[in-house]
Amino acid sequence: MVKTATAVLSALLLCVGGALAQDFMSPTVNIMEELGKLKNMEERLRTLEETVQNQRVLVEQLQKENEDRKVAFSASLLAFGSGYTGPFSSVTSPLIYKKVVTNYGNGYDSNTGIFTAPLKGVYYFRFYAHCHIGIKMAVSLYKNDKVQCSVFSVKPLSNGNASNGIVLILDKGDQIYTKLWDKSWVFDDPQSYTSFGGFLLFPL
């Protein structure tokens, strides 16, 4: 009986040992499967990083485009002091507005008096001209050498301002400026009576 019991116990121990060995060789956690999951997770993280980077570049591009669309300027004729501009027997060049108040987007050139459209769009422009008693005042706004609108006063009985404004569709590079008429004058002083300005309404 003792031998039989010992034999049975030995057999049981062998079975248990075999089972333990099998569990050790084939663990519940599949290492290859987990490695595959980690690799898949790395690929997903890499894809996510690329997506985030692409989104960052897109946001930067949109911010730059939005900044480029901010176009506005305002300037008056004399940088300091007061006085007349004109008359000239023959006017060949634009009025140059020296006192620049705003020039967002750097479209206006205070050396030439010309605004150059930095991008295609719909723009609004307005200009003012001041005259004194008995003086002929006449100014026109041009787009690429073609008159778009004007102000005019012939020997008024009192000092006064005239103004005009217009909405224009401009292509990139189009130029806007104002010119005196032949034999006419305008006056300006630190109050900025004679001025020129415009801004982008919306791009096209």
C-alpha positions as CSV (number, residue, x, y, z in Angstrom):
1,M,0.0,0.0,0.0
2,V,2.8,2.4,0.9
3,K,4.6,1.7,-2.4
4,T,1.3,2.1,-4.3
5,A,0.6,5.4,-2.5
6,T,4.2,6.5,-3.2
7,A,3.8,5.7,-6.8
8,V,0.5,7.5,-7.1
9,L,2.0,10.6,-5.3
10,S,5.0,10.5,-7.6
11,A,2.7,10.3,-10.6
12,L,0.7,13.3,-9.3
13,L,3.9,15.3,-8.8
14,L,5.0,14.5,-12.3
15,C,1.7,15.7,-13.7
16,V,1.8,18.9,-11.6
17,G,5.4,19.5,-12.7
18,G,4.5,18.9,-16.3
19,A,1.6,21.4,-16.1
20,L,3.8,24.0,-14.5
21,A,6.5,23.6,-17.1
22,Q,3.8,23.9,-19.8
23,D,2.5,27.1,-18.2
24,F,6.0,28.5,-18.1
25,M,6.7,27.7,-21.7
26,S,3.3,29.0,-22.9
27,P,2.6,32.0,-20.6
28,T,-0.9,33.6,-20.4
29,V,0.6,36.9,-21.8
30,N,1.5,36.5,-25.5
31,I,4.8,38.4,-25.8
32,M,4.7,38.5,-29.6
33,E,1.1,39.8,-29.6
34,E,2.0,42.5,-27.1
35,L,5.0,43.5,-29.1
36,G,2.8,43.8,-32.1
37,K,0.4,46.0,-30.1
38,L,3.3,48.3,-29.1
39,K,4.5,48.6,-32.7
40,N,1.0,49.5,-33.8
41,M,0.8,52.1,-31.0
42,E,4.1,53.6,-32.1
43,E,2.9,53.9,-35.6
44,R,-0.3,55.6,-34.4
45,L,1.7,58.0,-32.3
46,R,3.9,58.8,-35.2
47,T,0.9,59.4,-37.4
48,L,-0.6,61.6,-34.8
49,E,2.7,63.6,-34.5
50,E,2.7,64.1,-38.3
51,T,-0.9,65.3,-38.2
52,V,-0.2,67.7,-35.4
53,Q,2.8,69.1,-37.3
54,N,0.8,69.5,-40.4
55,Q,-1.9,71.3,-38.5
56,R,0.7,73.6,-37.0
57,V,2.1,74.5,-40.4
58,L,-1.5,75.1,-41.7
59,V,-2.3,77.4,-38.8
60,E,1.0,79.3,-39.4
61,Q,0.1,79.7,-43.1
62,L,-3.4,80.9,-42.2
63,Q,-2.1,83.4,-39.7
64,K,0.4,84.8,-42.3
65,E,-2.4,85.0,-44.9
66,N,-4.6,86.8,-42.4
67,E,-1.8,89.2,-41.6
68,D,-1.2,89.8,-45.3
69,R,-4.9,90.8,-45.7
70,K,-4.6,93.6,-43.2
71,V,-4.1,96.6,-45.5
72,A,-4.9,100.2,-44.5
73,F,-3.2,103.6,-44.8
74,S,-3.9,107.2,-44.0
75,A,-1.7,110.2,-44.7
76,S,-1.9,114.0,-44.9
77,L,-0.1,116.3,-47.3
78,L,2.5,118.1,-45.2
79,A,4.8,116.5,-42.7
80,F,5.0,119.7,-40.7
81,G,4.2,123.4,-41.0
82,S,1.5,124.9,-43.3
83,G,1.3,126.1,-46.8
84,Y,0.1,125.7,-50.4
85,T,1.0,123.0,-52.9
86,G,0.7,124.4,-56.4
87,P,-0.2,125.9,-58.7
88,F,1.7,124.2,-61.5
89,S,1.2,125.0,-65.2
90,S,1.5,121.3,-66.0
91,V,1.0,118.6,-63.4
92,T,2.9,115.4,-64.1
93,S,3.4,113.7,-60.8
94,P,1.1,112.6,-57.9
95,L,0.5,114.6,-54.7
96,I,2.9,113.2,-52.1
97,Y,1.4,112.9,-48.7
98,K,4.3,113.1,-46.3
99,K,2.6,112.8,-42.9
100,V,1.8,109.1,-42.6
101,V,-0.6,108.2,-39.8
102,T,-1.2,104.6,-40.7
103,N,0.4,102.3,-43.3
104,Y,-0.6,98.8,-42.3
105,G,0.7,96.4,-44.9
106,N,3.2,99.0,-46.3
107,G,1.1,99.6,-49.4
108,Y,1.6,103.4,-49.4
109,D,4.9,104.9,-50.4
110,S,5.5,108.3,-48.9
111,N,8.3,109.0,-51.3
112,T,6.0,108.8,-54.4
113,G,2.5,109.4,-53.0
114,I,1.4,106.1,-54.6
115,F,-0.5,103.2,-53.0
116,T,0.3,99.8,-54.6
117,A,-2.2,97.0,-54.0
118,P,-0.4,94.1,-52.2
119,L,-3.1,91.7,-53.2
120,K,-6.2,91.4,-55.4
121,G,-9.3,92.6,-53.6
122,V,-12.0,95.2,-53.2
123,Y,-10.7,98.5,-51.7
124,Y,-12.1,101.7,-50.4
125,F,-10.4,105.1,-50.9
126,R,-11.2,108.6,-49.7
127,F,-9.4,111.9,-50.2
128,Y,-9.8,115.4,-48.9
129,A,-8.6,118.7,-50.3
130,H,-8.7,122.1,-48.6
131,C,-9.1,125.5,-50.4
132,H,-9.0,129.1,-49.4
133,I,-11.1,132.1,-50.6
134,G,-10.6,132.9,-54.2
135,I,-8.3,130.0,-55.0
136,K,-9.0,127.3,-57.6
137,M,-8.7,123.8,-56.1
138,A,-9.1,120.6,-58.1
139,V,-7.8,117.1,-57.3
140,S,-8.4,113.7,-59.0
141,L,-7.9,110.2,-57.8
142,Y,-6.3,107.9,-60.4
143,K,-6.1,104.1,-60.9
144,N,-3.2,103.2,-63.1
145,D,-3.2,106.6,-64.9
146,K,-7.0,106.7,-65.3
147,V,-9.1,109.2,-63.4
148,Q,-11.7,107.5,-61.1
149,C,-13.2,110.5,-59.2
150,S,-12.4,114.2,-58.4
151,V,-13.1,117.2,-56.2
152,F,-13.3,120.7,-57.6
153,S,-13.8,124.3,-56.3
154,V,-13.4,127.5,-58.3
155,K,-12.6,130.6,-56.2
156,P,-14.9,129.9,-53.3
157,L,-16.3,132.7,-51.2
158,S,-15.0,131.0,-48.0
159,N,-12.5,128.5,-46.9
160,G,-13.6,124.9,-47.2
161,N,-12.9,121.2,-47.7
162,A,-14.0,119.0,-50.5
163,S,-13.9,115.2,-50.4
164,N,-14.8,112.2,-52.5
165,G,-14.5,108.4,-52.1
166,I,-14.8,105.3,-54.2
167,V,-14.8,101.5,-54.0
168,L,-12.5,99.8,-56.5
169,I,-11.5,96.3,-57.5
170,L,-7.8,96.1,-57.7
171,D,-5.4,93.5,-58.9
172,K,-2.1,92.9,-57.2
173,G,0.3,95.7,-58.3
174,D,-2.4,98.2,-59.3
175,Q,-1.5,101.8,-58.3
176,I,-3.7,104.4,-56.7
177,Y,-2.8,108.1,-56.2
178,T,-4.1,111.6,-56.5
179,K,-3.0,114.5,-58.7
180,L,-3.7,118.3,-58.7
181,W,-5.2,119.7,-61.9
182,D,-3.1,122.1,-63.9
183,K,-3.1,125.6,-62.3
184,S,-4.8,124.6,-59.1
185,W,-3.8,124.7,-55.4
186,V,-4.4,122.8,-52.2
187,F,-3.6,123.9,-48.6
188,D,-2.6,121.9,-45.6
189,D,-1.4,122.5,-42.0
190,P,-1.0,120.5,-38.8
191,Q,-4.7,119.9,-38.8
192,S,-4.3,117.6,-41.8
193,Y,-7.0,119.2,-44.0
194,T,-5.7,117.7,-47.2
195,S,-5.4,113.9,-46.8
196,F,-5.6,110.6,-48.6
197,G,-6.4,107.1,-47.3
198,G,-7.8,103.7,-48.0
199,F,-8.2,100.1,-46.9
200,L,-8.9,96.6,-48.1
201,L,-12.6,95.7,-47.7
202,F,-12.0,92.0,-48.6
203,P,-9.7,90.0,-50.8
204,L,-10.7,88.2,-54.0
